[in-house]
Amino acid sequence: MRKRGGSLLAGLMIAASFGMYAATSDAPAESASAQTVSTTPTTIPTSKIVGSSTTNQTVGMPKAAINLATIPLGTGKSSTAPTIGSLYRCGGTPSGGPPVFTPPWVSASTWNAKTKLAVQGNVTFKASFKVTHTGTNEVFTGNGLPRRAGTFPVATTDPAHAYNPDPDSITAHSINLTVPYSPKVNTTARCEMGVVGIAVDGIPILDGFDAGGNDAAGVETQDTCHGHPNNNSGYHYHSLSPCILSTAARTHATQVGWALDGFGIYVEYNSSGQLLTNASLDGCHGRKSAVSWHGKLQSIYHYDMTFEFPYTVGCFRATPTNFFGMMTASR
C-alpha cells in the first residue's frame, strides 16, 4: 500500500549489476534445461509495451505452473532467517500505513489475479535510465519515471477507485545508484528493508509487503504494469511487471532487474515453458545456475521473479548497498 510519512531522502542507492542477458538453468526442483536462451533485451520501445488488462492481471504475463486464481496470500509472512515463501525483513512485518480494505479478489488465504482490477489510463512519460560500468562498480542514473503507467491519483470514475485507491501522483525522482560489478555470496544472508532492487526500465523494486504488512501484489490498487507511486519511493513495482517483458522474455529466461547486492534478477522457465515456482528457489528467492552474466555464460547466484510471495528478492545473499537511504527525492 502507499507509504506515507517519513522524510524524502535524496538519492536511491541500489546495488546491482548491468546486463540484460538471457539465462539457462539447472535447478534441482524444476529443470529449465529445455529453455531457449533469449537474446532479446528486456528494455523495449514504449510503443511495444504490453500491460495486463484493467480486469485481469494475468494478461501479458508468462505461463504459470500454479493456479493464478488462487495465489497464496503473503500478508504477514516475514521470518527471522531466510525462509522459502517468506520475507527475511529487518524488523519483521511492517505495521501502520493507511487503512486497507479487503477487495473482492482477495480471500482469507488467497488472491485472484484473473479478477483483480487495475487502474485505468495509458500515460506516457519521458523516462531516462542509464547504466555505466566504472572500475569495480556499476552506476545507475535516471529520473525514476516509468515509460508507461496508469492515471494517478486514481480517478473517482475508475472502478478501481473503490478498492484502496492511490492518492499519490507520479513524479520525477533523481536516481543515482552505485553497486558492485562482481558480487560475491556471503556465508550469512542479510535481511532487507523495503527496497530490494531495480528493474531494467529503471523503476525501483520494493519487497512484497505494503506499509501495513499486507501482500502488496494482491491487495494494492496498481496499474496494468503492476506498478504505482508513493511519496517515498516514487513509482515502483512489488512483483513482476508485464511492461518490462519483451515477447521473448515471456517464454525464455531473461534478466529483468538487479538486486541491491549486485546480483541479477531473472525470469526463468521450466521444461513446460512455465515460470519457475518457489520450489526451485532458496530462502532468499534465488539460486545458482548457469546464466549469461556480463556477456558470458557462467554458473552464478541470482534471484528469480515468481508468481508466489515474496515474488522477488526475499533477502540478500551478498552485501547490499546502504539500504538506509532507499528513498528518492521529488523534484
C-alpha positions in Angstrom: 0.0 0.0 0.0 1.1 3.6 -0.3 3.6 4.5 2.3 3.0 7.9 3.9 5.2 9.7 6.4 9.0 9.7 6.7 11.4 12.1 5.2 12.2 12.3 1.5 15.8 11.3 1.2 17.9 12.4 -1.8 19.4 9.6 -3.7 18.4 6.0 -4.1 21.5 3.8 -3.6 20.9 0.4 -5.2 23.4 -2.4 -5.6 23.1 -4.1 -8.9 25.0 -5.3 -11.9 24.2 -4.3 -15.5 23.4 -6.9 -18.2 20.1 -7.5 -19.9 21.0 -11.1 -20.6 19.2 -14.4 -21.0 19.7 -17.4 -18.8 19.6 -21.1 -18.7 19.1 -23.1 -15.6 20.0 -26.3 -13.7 17.5 -26.0 -10.8 17.0 -29.4 -9.0 13.3 -28.9 -8.4 12.2 -27.7 -11.8 14.5 -28.3 -14.7 14.8 -25.4 -17.2 17.2 -27.3 -19.4 14.8 -27.2 -22.3 14.8 -23.4 -22.3 15.9 -21.4 -25.4 18.4 -18.7 -24.4 16.8 -15.3 -25.2 18.9 -12.6 -26.8 16.2 -10.1 -26.8 16.8 -7.2 -24.4 14.1 -6.6 -21.8 14.1 -2.8 -22.4 11.6 -2.4 -25.2 10.2 0.6 -27.1 7.3 2.3 -25.4 5.1 1.5 -28.3 5.8 -2.2 -27.8 5.0 -2.3 -24.1 2.2 -4.8 -23.3 0.5 -4.4 -20.0 -2.3 -6.5 -18.4 -5.9 -5.5 -18.7 -7.9 -3.5 -16.2 -9.9 -6.6 -15.2 -7.3 -9.4 -15.5 -3.8 -9.2 -14.3 -2.6 -12.4 -16.0 -2.9 -10.8 -19.4 0.6 -10.3 -20.9 2.2 -12.5 -18.2 4.2 -15.7 -18.7 2.6 -19.2 -18.4 2.1 -20.3 -14.8 2.8 -23.6 -13.0 0.3 -22.6 -10.3 -3.3 -21.5 -10.4 -3.4 -17.8 -10.7 -6.9 -17.7 -9.4 -5.8 -18.9 -6.0 -2.4 -17.4 -5.4 -1.4 -17.9 -1.7 -1.7 -14.6 0.1 1.6 -13.3 1.6 0.2 -11.0 4.2 2.3 -11.1 7.4 4.7 -13.7 6.1 8.0 -12.5 7.5 10.8 -14.5 9.1 13.9 -14.1 11.2 16.1 -16.1 8.7 15.9 -17.0 5.0 12.7 -19.0 4.5 11.0 -20.1 1.3 7.8 -18.2 0.7 8.6 -15.5 3.3 10.4 -12.2 3.6 13.5 -12.1 5.8 12.8 -8.4 6.6 14.8 -6.3 9.0 12.4 -5.6 11.9 9.9 -8.2 10.8 6.5 -7.5 9.3 5.8 -3.7 8.9 2.8 -2.1 10.5 1.0 1.1 10.0 0.1 2.9 6.8 -3.4 3.9 5.8 -6.4 1.6 6.4 -6.7 -1.3 3.9 -10.0 -2.8 2.9 -10.1 -6.3 1.5 -11.1 -6.2 -2.2 -13.3 -8.8 -3.7 -10.5 -10.7 -5.4 -8.8 -11.4 -2.1 -9.9 -14.1 0.3 -8.6 -15.1 3.7 -5.7 -17.1 2.3 -5.5 -16.4 -1.5 -6.0 -13.8 -4.1 -7.2 -14.0 -7.7 -5.0 -12.3 -10.4 -7.6 -13.2 -13.0 -10.3 -10.9 -11.5 -8.1 -8.2 -9.8 -8.9 -4.7 -11.1 -6.2 -2.4 -12.3 -6.0 1.4 -12.6 -7.2 2.7 -15.9 -5.1 5.0 -18.2 -2.2 4.8 -20.6 0.0 7.7 -19.6 3.5 8.0 -21.2 6.5 9.8 -19.6 9.9 11.0 -20.7 11.8 8.4 -18.7 15.5 8.2 -18.6 17.8 5.4 -17.3 21.5 4.8 -17.9 23.9 2.2 -16.7 27.7 2.7 -16.7 30.4 0.2 -15.7 33.1 2.1 -13.8 36.0 0.1 -12.4 34.6 -2.4 -9.9 31.3 -0.7 -9.8 28.1 -0.3 -11.9 26.5 3.1 -11.7 22.8 3.6 -12.4 21.3 7.0 -13.1 17.8 8.0 -14.1 14.7 10.1 -13.3 12.6 7.4 -11.8 9.8 7.8 -14.3 8.0 4.9 -16.0 7.7 4.9 -19.7 4.1 4.0 -19.4 1.7 3.9 -16.4 -1.9 4.3 -15.4 -3.6 7.5 -14.2 -2.6 8.6 -10.7 -4.1 9.8 -8.4 -6.8 7.2 -9.2 -9.8 8.9 -10.7 -13.1 8.6 -8.8 -14.7 7.4 -12.1 -12.3 4.5 -12.3 -13.8 1.2 -11.0 -10.5 0.5 -9.2 -11.1 3.6 -7.1 -13.5 1.6 -4.9 -10.6 -0.5 -3.6 -7.7 1.2 -1.7 -7.2 4.0 -4.3 -3.7 5.5 -4.5 -3.9 9.3 -3.9 -0.3 10.0 -5.0 1.0 11.3 -8.3 3.8 10.1 -10.5 6.8 12.5 -10.2 10.4 12.5 -11.4 13.0 11.4 -8.9 16.7 11.7 -9.0 18.2 8.2 -9.0 22.0 7.7 -8.6 22.9 4.1 -7.8 26.3 2.6 -7.3 26.7 -1.2 -7.0 29.5 -3.9 -7.2 30.1 -5.2 -10.7 31.0 -8.7 -9.4 29.1 -9.5 -6.2 30.2 -12.5 -4.0 27.9 -14.7 -2.0 28.4 -14.3 1.8 28.3 -17.0 4.4 25.4 -15.3 6.1 22.3 -13.8 4.4 21.3 -10.2 5.1 17.7 -9.0 5.8 16.1 -6.5 3.5 14.4 -3.2 4.5 11.8 -2.5 1.8 13.6 -1.6 -1.5 15.2 -4.7 -2.9 16.4 -3.8 -6.4 15.7 -2.0 -9.6 14.1 -3.2 -12.8 15.6 -3.0 -16.3 13.5 0.1 -17.0 15.0 2.0 -14.1 12.0 1.6 -11.7 12.6 0.6 -8.1 11.5 -2.8 -6.9 10.1 -3.0 -3.4 9.6 -6.1 -1.4 6.2 -8.0 -1.3 4.7 -6.0 1.6 2.8 -2.8 1.7 3.2 -0.4 4.6 0.9 -2.5 6.8 2.5 -5.9 6.1 -0.2 -6.9 3.6 0.6 -8.8 0.3 1.1 -5.7 -1.9 0.6 -7.6 -5.2 -2.7 -8.9 -4.1 -4.2 -6.0 -2.1 -2.8 -2.8 -3.6 -4.5 -0.9 -6.4 -1.9 -0.9 -9.1 -2.0 -0.2 -12.9 -1.8 -2.6 -15.8 2.1 -2.5 -15.5 1.6 -3.7 -11.9 3.1 -0.5 -10.5 2.0 2.5 -8.5 3.6 5.6 -6.9 4.1 6.7 -3.3 5.8 9.8 -1.8 8.8 7.9 -0.6 9.9 5.6 -3.4 8.2 7.2 -6.4 6.6 4.8 -9.0 7.6 1.3 -8.2 6.9 -2.4 -8.5 6.4 -5.1 -5.9 6.3 -8.1 -8.3 6.9 -8.9 -11.9 5.6 -6.3 -14.4 4.4 -7.3 -17.8 5.6 -4.0 -19.1 9.3 -5.0 -18.7 8.9 -8.2 -20.7 9.6 -8.5 -24.3 7.8 -11.1 -26.3 10.8 -13.4 -26.0 11.0 -12.8 -22.2 7.6 -14.2 -21.7 8.8 -17.6 -22.8 12.6 -17.5 -22.5 14.9 -16.9 -19.5 15.8 -13.2 -19.3 17.3 -10.8 -16.9 14.6 -8.3 -15.7 16.5 -6.4 -12.9 19.2 -6.2 -10.4 19.2 -6.7 -6.6 20.8 -4.3 -4.1 23.6 -6.7 -3.6 24.6 -6.7 -7.2 23.2 -10.0 -8.4 20.8 -10.1 -11.3 17.0 -10.8 -11.1 15.6 -13.1 -13.8 12.6 -14.7 -15.2 13.3 -18.4 -15.8 11.1 -21.2 -17.0 10.7 -25.0 -16.6 10.7 -27.5 -19.4 7.0 -26.8 -20.0 7.6 -23.1 -20.5 6.1 -22.1 -17.2 7.6 -19.5 -14.9 9.6 -21.2 -12.1 7.9 -21.6 -8.7 9.3 -21.0 -5.2 10.1 -24.7 -5.0 13.1 -24.1 -7.3 14.5 -21.3 -5.1 16.1 -20.9 -1.8 15.0 -18.8 1.2 16.2 -15.5 -0.4 14.2 -16.3 -3.6 17.3 -17.2 -5.6 19.5 -20.0 -6.8 22.8 -20.7 -8.5 22.6 -21.8 -12.1 24.2 -21.1 -15.5 23.2 -17.7 -16.7 24.6 -15.2 -19.1 26.2 -12.6 -16.9 28.3 -9.7 -18.3 28.1 -11.4 -21.7 29.4 -14.8 -20.6 27.6 -18.0 -19.7 28.6 -18.8 -16.2 27.3 -20.5 -13.1 26.4 -17.7 -10.7 24.0 -16.9 -7.9 21.0 -14.8 -8.9 17.4 -14.1 -7.9 14.1 -15.0 -9.7 10.7 -13.5 -10.1 7.8 -15.8 -9.5 4.0 -15.7 -9.1 4.3 -16.6 -5.4 5.1 -14.4 -2.4 7.5 -12.8 -1.9 7.5 -12.5 -5.7 11.1 -11.2 -6.0 14.1 -10.8 -3.6 13.4 -12.2 -0.1 16.8 -11.3 1.4 20.3 -10.7 0.2 23.0 -13.4 -0.3 25.7 -10.8 -0.9 26.3 -7.5 0.8 23.8 -4.9 -0.3 24.5 -1.2 -0.6 23.5 1.0 2.3 19.7 0.4 2.4 19.0 3.1 4.9 18.9 5.6 2.0 16.4 3.7 -0.1 14.2 6.7 -0.9 14.1 9.1 -3.8 13.6 12.8 -3.7 10.9 14.5 -5.7 11.9 17.3 -8.0 
